[in-house]
Amino acid sequence: MQTETNSPNLSPILALTEQAEQLHAQGSPAACRQSIARAEEGLKALNILSKNDFGPAPLLAGRLLLCRGNAQRDQRTAEGRVDSLASYDHALAAVASTTVPADASPFDRQLAANILTNKGITLLQSSDADLLREAVTCFEKSAEHRKNLPRDMPNVRWGLAAAWMNRGDALTRLGKTDDLKEAVRSYDEAISCLEEIGGFDHPPFVVRYAVAYMNRGHALMAQNSPEGVEGAIKSFASATAMMEIHTQKDSVEYNGTLGCTMMCHAAARMEQGREHAEEVAEEARKAIAHVKRFEEQDLLSTEVSIKSRHLLCRALATMLDRTPHDAPEVDDWITEVTDTVDEGMALERLWEQRGLEGFRLMAVELFRFGVRVFFIRQPHFLAEFILECMDPEKSPGAPVTSEEMHHLASSVIWDAALNIEQRARGANSQQKAALVEIVSDLHAADKRLQELREQHLGTSGPMVV
């Protein structure tokens, strides 16, 4: 514990601080609430009742306020984020009100940097450009604090790498040309710090190193240039190679992160051109295989799984478009596309049932591929596919309130019905009967969608398409 002059016995308050930090580390909403309560108990013991109070031990107050801010942020509510920013500002003011003593612990000597980094992370959750600029400033100040500390002090280089990585993330989000160049430089600084540490036998270090390269690749991709894509491919390849030395190969951390690096590499390859479709498809399959065991429990694995399935569909669609319809591999590819879409949509519905709609936009893109393939290749299954994806009576958790999916469904139903009716005019009686049945199924599906819109969206009648 730091030495603070004119201080009472701080041991009981330090114990509350450690309890609050341990509770926050558990990560659950309940543990975060308990962490906030312990931190506030400690602040009350220091007689800190307003934002202008720093108490007799400002460094310990700063540590309590930092912990409270982190727990408030990690409740993942808008109110919690606002409260966390107030806690961080109070903490920074407390630390600035005193001189850090010579015998202070490494933690206390880095306290201001830690507060600034965490404030920046909270600001990163916004899409507002001004707040993202403020986040960049926080990370720059955090890095400046740590630059003035001995590099061999525990966690200095680790914290410095975190500041540079988060600065890169904020600049990538801002997305202007100069921002993206600075983002790449930030990731290079982070990678340099991590190389100084050299903890390649430590799994969390390996993941951090891989993520630095992966995010560097995202910044290069965002530059929208052939050179940027080429650089991104190299960065994603470096991230994948780093994850291969991870020692805990059965862990969700290993498989989720490796799946993500593979997915990103495949996506960058896809941007290079249609000639890479086979390579993209194979890498997307590998990414899916890595997260398959965890996709129903882990959010990163779910995201990788759904995005990789979308990427696989893109690659297969490219392969189908340039291959004759009667080629022997076509049927297998069509089956793979439809199975891939079905599995991705089912996974999204699982999370919808749990109250999470965060994967809905990705599901919409999968649905778009599905209706396209069924329309072109298997129109006799189109109505069944649409209702399986959108009717909660057939598939619990179906995103029935997605207006975009309703528009897509209505549009393709009417296009398909018109197309099939035109084909029926020149068909023989047996073919015509089969085509009429398909049209009947499509109209029945459209009627059911109208019922669902009236029930769940408060609208009736056909969609305007």
C-alpha positions as CSV (number, residue, x, y, z in Angstrom):
1,M,0.0,0.0,0.0
2,Q,1.2,3.5,-0.7
3,T,2.4,5.8,2.0
4,E,0.1,8.8,2.3
5,T,0.8,11.5,4.9
6,N,-1.7,12.6,7.5
7,S,-3.7,9.4,6.9
8,P,-5.7,7.3,9.4
9,N,-5.3,3.6,9.6
10,L,-6.1,2.6,6.0
11,S,-6.0,-1.2,6.4
12,P,-9.8,-1.7,6.6
13,I,-10.4,0.5,3.6
14,L,-7.6,-1.3,1.7
15,A,-9.4,-4.5,2.4
16,L,-12.7,-3.1,1.0
17,T,-10.8,-2.0,-2.1
18,E,-9.3,-5.4,-2.7
19,Q,-12.8,-7.0,-2.2
20,A,-14.3,-4.6,-4.7
21,E,-11.5,-5.4,-7.2
22,Q,-11.9,-9.1,-6.8
23,L,-15.7,-8.9,-7.2
24,H,-15.3,-6.8,-10.4
25,A,-12.9,-9.4,-11.8
26,Q,-15.7,-12.0,-11.6
27,G,-17.4,-10.2,-14.4
28,S,-21.1,-11.0,-13.8
29,P,-23.7,-8.3,-13.4
30,A,-24.4,-9.3,-9.8
31,A,-20.7,-9.3,-9.0
32,C,-20.4,-5.8,-10.5
33,R,-23.2,-4.5,-8.4
34,Q,-21.5,-5.9,-5.3
35,S,-18.2,-4.4,-6.4
36,I,-19.8,-1.0,-6.6
37,A,-21.3,-1.4,-3.1
38,R,-17.9,-2.3,-1.6
39,A,-16.2,0.6,-3.4
40,E,-18.8,3.0,-2.1
41,E,-18.4,1.7,1.4
42,G,-14.7,2.4,1.1
43,L,-15.3,5.9,-0.2
44,K,-17.7,6.6,2.6
45,A,-15.1,5.4,5.1
46,L,-12.7,8.0,3.5
47,N,-15.4,10.6,4.0
48,I,-15.7,11.1,0.3
49,L,-19.3,12.3,-0.2
50,S,-19.1,14.5,-3.4
51,K,-17.0,14.8,-6.5
52,N,-14.9,17.6,-4.8
53,D,-13.8,15.3,-1.9
54,F,-10.6,13.4,-2.1
55,G,-10.3,12.4,1.6
56,P,-7.1,11.9,3.6
57,A,-5.7,9.3,1.1
58,P,-6.3,10.5,-2.5
59,L,-4.4,7.7,-4.1
60,L,-6.5,5.1,-2.3
61,A,-9.6,7.1,-3.2
62,G,-8.5,7.1,-6.9
63,R,-8.1,3.3,-6.8
64,L,-11.6,2.9,-5.3
65,L,-13.1,5.3,-7.8
66,L,-11.3,3.4,-10.7
67,C,-12.8,0.1,-9.5
68,R,-16.3,1.6,-9.1
69,G,-16.0,3.1,-12.6
70,N,-15.0,-0.2,-14.1
71,A,-17.8,-2.0,-12.4
72,Q,-20.3,0.6,-13.5
73,R,-19.1,0.4,-17.1
74,D,-19.2,-3.4,-17.1
75,Q,-22.9,-3.4,-16.2
76,R,-23.3,-2.6,-19.9
77,T,-26.1,0.0,-19.5
78,A,-26.3,3.5,-20.7
79,E,-26.7,4.8,-17.2
80,G,-23.7,2.7,-16.1
81,R,-21.5,4.2,-18.7
82,V,-22.4,7.7,-17.7
83,D,-21.8,6.9,-14.1
84,S,-18.4,5.3,-14.9
85,L,-17.2,8.5,-16.7
86,A,-18.0,10.5,-13.6
87,S,-16.1,8.0,-11.4
88,Y,-13.0,8.2,-13.7
89,D,-13.0,12.0,-13.7
90,H,-13.3,12.0,-9.9
91,A,-10.5,9.5,-9.7
92,L,-8.2,11.6,-12.0
93,A,-8.9,14.7,-9.9
94,A,-8.1,12.8,-6.7
95,V,-4.8,11.5,-8.1
96,A,-3.9,15.0,-9.4
97,S,-4.5,16.5,-6.0
98,T,-1.5,14.8,-4.4
99,T,2.2,13.9,-5.1
100,V,2.8,10.2,-5.6
101,P,5.3,9.3,-2.9
102,A,8.7,7.7,-3.7
103,D,7.8,4.5,-2.0
104,A,4.5,4.1,-3.8
105,S,3.6,0.7,-5.2
106,P,4.0,0.1,-9.0
107,F,0.2,0.0,-9.1
108,D,-0.1,3.5,-7.6
109,R,2.6,4.9,-9.8
110,Q,0.6,3.8,-12.8
111,L,-2.8,4.7,-11.3
112,A,-3.4,7.8,-13.5
113,A,-2.5,5.8,-16.6
114,N,-4.9,3.0,-15.6
115,I,-7.7,5.5,-15.0
116,L,-7.1,7.2,-18.4
117,T,-7.1,3.9,-20.2
118,N,-10.3,2.7,-18.7
119,K,-12.0,6.1,-19.3
120,G,-10.9,5.8,-22.9
121,I,-12.3,2.3,-23.2
122,T,-15.7,3.5,-21.9
123,L,-15.7,6.4,-24.5
124,L,-14.8,3.8,-27.2
125,Q,-18.3,2.3,-26.7
126,S,-19.8,5.4,-28.3
127,S,-20.2,6.1,-32.0
128,D,-20.0,9.8,-31.5
129,A,-16.9,11.2,-33.3
130,D,-16.2,13.8,-30.5
131,L,-16.2,11.1,-27.8
132,L,-14.0,8.9,-29.9
133,R,-11.5,11.9,-30.2
134,E,-11.7,12.2,-26.5
135,A,-10.9,8.5,-26.2
136,V,-7.8,9.0,-28.4
137,T,-6.6,11.8,-26.1
138,C,-7.1,9.5,-23.0
139,F,-5.0,6.8,-24.5
140,E,-2.3,9.2,-25.6
141,K,-2.1,10.6,-22.0
142,S,-2.1,7.1,-20.6
143,A,0.9,6.2,-22.8
144,E,2.7,9.4,-21.9
145,H,2.3,8.6,-18.2
146,R,3.8,5.1,-18.7
147,K,6.7,6.4,-20.9
148,N,8.1,8.2,-17.9
149,L,8.2,5.0,-15.8
150,P,11.0,2.4,-15.7
151,R,10.3,-0.1,-18.4
152,D,11.2,-3.0,-16.1
153,M,8.5,-2.0,-13.6
154,P,5.7,-4.6,-13.5
155,N,3.0,-4.1,-16.1
156,V,4.4,-0.9,-17.6
157,R,5.0,-2.4,-21.0
158,W,1.8,-4.4,-20.9
159,G,-0.2,-1.2,-20.0
160,L,1.7,0.8,-22.6
161,A,0.7,-1.8,-25.2
162,A,-2.9,-1.6,-24.1
163,A,-2.9,2.2,-24.5
164,W,-1.5,2.0,-28.0
165,M,-3.9,-0.8,-29.1
166,N,-6.9,1.1,-27.8
167,R,-5.7,4.3,-29.5
168,G,-5.5,2.3,-32.7
169,D,-9.1,1.0,-32.2
170,A,-10.4,4.5,-31.6
171,L,-8.7,5.9,-34.7
172,T,-9.9,3.0,-36.8
173,R,-13.4,3.8,-35.7
174,L,-13.0,7.4,-36.7
175,G,-12.0,6.2,-40.2
176,K,-10.5,9.2,-41.9
177,T,-7.4,8.7,-44.0
178,D,-5.0,10.2,-41.5
179,D,-6.7,8.5,-38.6
180,L,-6.2,5.1,-40.3
181,K,-2.5,5.7,-40.9
182,E,-2.1,6.7,-37.3
183,A,-4.0,3.6,-36.2
184,V,-1.5,1.4,-38.0
185,R,1.3,3.2,-36.3
186,S,-0.4,2.7,-32.9
187,Y,-0.6,-1.0,-33.5
188,D,3.0,-1.1,-34.5
189,E,3.9,0.6,-31.2
190,A,1.8,-1.9,-29.3
191,I,3.5,-4.8,-31.1
192,S,6.9,-3.4,-30.3
193,C,5.9,-3.1,-26.6
194,L,4.7,-6.7,-26.6
195,E,7.9,-7.9,-28.3
196,E,9.9,-6.4,-25.4
197,I,7.9,-8.5,-23.0
198,G,8.4,-11.7,-24.9
199,G,5.9,-13.8,-23.0
200,F,5.3,-16.2,-25.9
201,D,4.7,-19.1,-23.5
202,H,1.9,-17.3,-21.7
203,P,-1.5,-17.8,-23.4
204,P,-3.0,-14.3,-22.6
205,F,0.1,-12.7,-24.0
206,V,-0.2,-14.7,-27.2
207,V,-3.9,-13.6,-27.6
208,R,-3.0,-10.0,-27.0
209,Y,-0.2,-10.2,-29.6
210,A,-2.5,-11.8,-32.2
211,V,-5.3,-9.3,-31.5
212,A,-2.8,-6.4,-32.1
213,Y,-1.9,-7.8,-35.5
214,M,-5.6,-8.6,-36.3
215,N,-6.7,-5.0,-35.5
216,R,-3.8,-3.7,-37.5
217,G,-5.2,-5.6,-40.4
218,H,-8.7,-4.0,-39.8
219,A,-7.1,-0.6,-40.0
220,L,-5.4,-1.4,-43.3
221,M,-8.6,-2.9,-44.7
222,A,-10.4,0.3,-43.9
223,Q,-8.0,2.2,-46.1
224,N,-9.9,0.7,-49.1
225,S,-6.8,0.3,-51.3
226,P,-5.1,-2.6,-52.9
227,E,-2.0,-1.9,-50.8
228,G,-4.1,-1.8,-47.7
229,V,-5.7,-5.2,-48.5
230,E,-2.3,-6.7,-49.2
231,G,-0.9,-5.3,-45.9
232,A,-4.0,-6.6,-44.1
233,I,-3.6,-10.1,-45.4
234,K,0.0,-10.1,-44.0
235,S,-1.2,-8.8,-40.7
236,F,-4.0,-11.4,-40.4
237,A,-1.5,-14.2,-41.4
238,S,0.8,-13.0,-38.6
239,A,-2.1,-13.1,-36.1
240,T,-3.0,-16.7,-37.2
241,A,0.7,-17.8,-37.0
242,M,0.9,-16.3,-33.5
243,M,-2.2,-18.2,-32.3
244,E,-0.7,-21.5,-33.5
245,I,1.8,-21.3,-30.7
246,H,-1.0,-20.9,-28.1
247,T,-0.6,-23.9,-25.7
248,Q,-4.2,-24.3,-24.6
249,K,-5.7,-25.6,-27.8
250,D,-8.9,-26.9,-26.2
251,S,-9.8,-23.6,-24.8
252,V,-12.5,-21.3,-26.0
253,E,-10.0,-18.4,-26.0
254,Y,-7.7,-20.2,-28.4
255,N,-10.4,-21.5,-30.8
256,G,-12.4,-18.3,-30.8
257,T,-9.4,-16.1,-31.5
258,L,-7.9,-18.4,-34.1
259,G,-11.2,-18.7,-35.8
260,C,-11.4,-14.9,-35.9
261,T,-8.0,-14.5,-37.4
262,M,-8.8,-17.1,-40.1
263,M,-12.1,-15.4,-40.8
264,C,-10.4,-12.0,-41.2
265,H,-7.7,-13.4,-43.5
266,A,-10.3,-15.1,-45.7
267,A,-12.4,-11.9,-45.9
268,A,-9.3,-10.0,-47.0
269,R,-8.6,-12.6,-49.6
270,M,-12.2,-12.3,-50.9
271,E,-11.6,-8.6,-51.4
272,Q,-8.7,-9.4,-53.7
273,G,-10.9,-11.0,-56.3
274,R,-13.1,-13.8,-57.4
275,E,-10.2,-16.1,-58.2
276,H,-9.6,-16.7,-54.5
277,A,-13.1,-18.1,-53.8
278,E,-11.9,-21.7,-53.3
279,E,-9.2,-20.6,-50.9
280,V,-11.7,-18.4,-49.0
281,A,-14.3,-21.2,-48.8
282,E,-11.7,-23.6,-47.3
283,E,-10.5,-21.0,-44.7
284,A,-14.0,-20.1,-43.8
285,R,-14.8,-23.8,-43.2
286,K,-11.7,-24.1,-40.9
287,A,-12.8,-21.0,-38.9
288,I,-16.3,-22.5,-38.4
289,A,-14.7,-25.8,-37.3
290,H,-12.7,-24.0,-34.6
291,V,-15.7,-22.4,-33.0
292,K,-18.3,-25.1,-33.6
293,R,-18.0,-26.5,-30.0
294,F,-18.4,-23.1,-28.4
295,E,-20.8,-21.2,-30.7
296,E,-23.9,-21.8,-28.5
297,Q,-22.3,-20.5,-25.3
298,D,-19.5,-18.0,-26.2
299,L,-20.4,-14.6,-27.9
300,L,-17.1,-14.3,-29.8
301,S,-17.5,-17.8,-31.1
302,T,-21.0,-17.1,-32.2
303,E,-19.9,-14.0,-34.1
304,V,-17.1,-15.8,-35.8
305,S,-19.4,-18.7,-36.7
306,I,-22.1,-16.5,-38.3
307,K,-19.7,-14.2,-40.1
308,S,-17.7,-17.1,-41.4
309,R,-20.8,-18.8,-42.7
310,H,-21.7,-15.6,-44.5
311,L,-18.2,-15.5,-46.0
312,L,-18.5,-19.2,-47.0
313,C,-21.8,-18.4,-48.7
314,R,-20.2,-15.6,-50.6
315,A,-17.4,-17.8,-51.8
316,L,-19.7,-20.6,-52.8
317,A,-22.0,-18.2,-54.6
318,T,-19.0,-16.9,-56.6
319,M,-18.0,-20.5,-57.4
320,L,-21.5,-21.3,-58.5
321,D,-21.8,-18.2,-60.7
322,R,-18.7,-19.1,-62.8
323,T,-19.5,-22.9,-63.0
324,P,-21.8,-24.5,-65.6
325,H,-25.1,-25.6,-64.1
326,D,-24.5,-29.3,-65.0
327,A,-21.0,-29.5,-63.5
328,P,-20.9,-32.5,-61.0
329,E,-19.8,-30.3,-58.0
330,V,-22.7,-27.9,-58.4
331,D,-25.3,-29.9,-56.4
332,D,-22.8,-30.3,-53.5
333,W,-22.1,-26.6,-53.4
334,I,-25.9,-25.8,-53.4
335,T,-26.4,-28.2,-50.6
336,E,-23.5,-26.6,-48.6
337,V,-24.9,-23.1,-49.1
338,T,-28.4,-24.1,-47.9
339,D,-27.0,-26.1,-45.0
340,T,-24.7,-23.2,-44.1
341,V,-27.5,-20.7,-44.1
342,D,-29.8,-22.9,-42.1
343,E,-27.2,-23.5,-39.4
344,G,-26.4,-19.8,-39.2
345,M,-30.0,-18.8,-38.9
346,A,-30.7,-21.4,-36.3
347,L,-27.8,-20.1,-34.2
348,E,-29.1,-16.6,-34.4
349,R,-32.5,-17.7,-33.3
350,L,-31.0,-19.5,-30.3
351,W,-29.6,-16.1,-29.1
352,E,-32.8,-14.3,-29.9
353,Q,-34.6,-16.8,-27.6
354,R,-32.1,-15.7,-24.9
355,G,-33.0,-12.0,-25.4
356,L,-30.0,-11.0,-27.5
357,E,-30.6,-9.4,-30.9
358,G,-27.0,-8.4,-31.6
359,F,-26.6,-11.0,-34.4
360,R,-29.7,-10.0,-36.3
361,L,-27.9,-7.9,-38.9
362,M,-25.6,-10.8,-39.7
363,A,-28.7,-13.1,-39.9
364,V,-30.3,-10.7,-42.4
365,E,-27.3,-11.1,-44.7
366,L,-27.4,-14.9,-44.4
367,F,-31.1,-14.8,-45.2
368,R,-30.4,-12.6,-48.2
369,F,-28.1,-15.4,-49.5
370,G,-30.6,-18.1,-48.7
371,V,-33.5,-16.6,-50.6
372,R,-31.2,-15.9,-53.5
373,V,-30.0,-19.5,-53.8
374,F,-33.5,-21.0,-53.3
375,F,-35.0,-18.6,-55.8
376,I,-32.4,-19.5,-58.5
377,R,-31.7,-23.1,-57.7
378,Q,-34.5,-24.6,-55.6
379,P,-37.7,-22.5,-55.9
380,H,-39.8,-25.4,-54.7
381,F,-38.2,-25.1,-51.3
382,L,-38.3,-21.2,-51.1
383,A,-41.6,-20.8,-49.2
384,E,-40.6,-23.5,-46.7
385,F,-37.2,-21.8,-46.1
386,I,-38.8,-18.3,-45.6
387,L,-41.3,-19.5,-43.1
388,E,-38.7,-21.6,-41.2
389,C,-36.6,-18.5,-40.9
390,M,-39.4,-16.0,-40.0
391,D,-42.3,-17.8,-38.4
392,P,-41.8,-18.2,-34.6
393,E,-44.4,-21.0,-34.5
394,K,-42.1,-23.1,-36.8
395,S,-38.8,-21.8,-35.3
396,P,-38.9,-20.3,-31.8
397,G,-36.7,-17.2,-31.7
398,A,-37.3,-16.3,-35.3
399,P,-36.6,-12.6,-35.9
400,V,-40.2,-11.9,-36.8
401,T,-39.8,-8.1,-36.0
402,S,-37.1,-7.6,-38.6
403,E,-38.6,-5.3,-41.2
404,E,-35.7,-5.8,-43.5
405,M,-36.3,-9.6,-43.6
406,H,-40.0,-9.0,-44.3
407,H,-39.0,-6.8,-47.2
408,L,-36.6,-9.3,-48.6
409,A,-39.1,-12.2,-48.2
410,S,-42.0,-10.3,-49.8
411,S,-39.8,-9.1,-52.7
412,V,-38.4,-12.6,-53.5
413,I,-41.9,-14.3,-53.1
414,W,-43.4,-12.0,-55.7
415,D,-40.4,-12.2,-58.1
416,A,-40.4,-16.0,-57.8
417,A,-44.2,-16.3,-58.3
418,L,-44.1,-14.1,-61.4
419,N,-41.1,-16.0,-62.8
420,I,-42.8,-19.4,-62.2
421,E,-46.1,-18.2,-63.7
422,Q,-44.3,-17.2,-66.8
423,R,-42.5,-20.6,-67.0
424,A,-45.9,-22.3,-66.6
425,R,-47.3,-20.8,-69.7
426,G,-45.0,-22.9,-71.9
427,A,-45.0,-26.0,-69.8
428,N,-46.8,-29.3,-70.3
429,S,-49.6,-30.3,-68.1
430,Q,-47.5,-32.3,-65.6
431,Q,-44.9,-29.5,-65.3
432,K,-47.6,-26.9,-65.1
433,A,-49.3,-28.7,-62.1
434,A,-46.0,-28.8,-60.2
435,L,-45.3,-25.1,-61.0
436,V,-48.8,-24.1,-59.9
437,E,-48.2,-25.9,-56.6
438,I,-45.0,-23.9,-56.0
439,V,-46.9,-20.6,-56.7
440,S,-49.6,-21.7,-54.3
441,D,-47.0,-22.4,-51.6
442,L,-45.5,-19.0,-52.2
443,H,-48.8,-17.2,-51.9
444,A,-49.6,-19.1,-48.7
445,A,-46.2,-18.0,-47.3
446,D,-46.9,-14.4,-48.2
447,K,-50.3,-14.6,-46.5
448,R,-48.6,-16.0,-43.3
449,L,-46.1,-13.2,-43.4
450,Q,-48.9,-10.6,-43.6
451,E,-50.4,-12.2,-40.5
452,L,-47.1,-12.1,-38.7
453,R,-46.6,-8.4,-39.6
454,E,-50.0,-7.6,-38.3
455,Q,-49.3,-9.5,-35.0
456,H,-45.8,-8.3,-34.4
457,L,-45.3,-5.1,-36.3
458,G,-48.8,-3.6,-36.2
459,T,-49.0,-3.5,-40.0
460,S,-51.2,-5.5,-42.4
461,G,-51.4,-6.1,-46.1
462,P,-48.5,-6.8,-48.4
463,M,-45.1,-5.1,-48.0
464,V,-44.3,-2.3,-50.5
465,V,-41.4,-3.8,-52.5
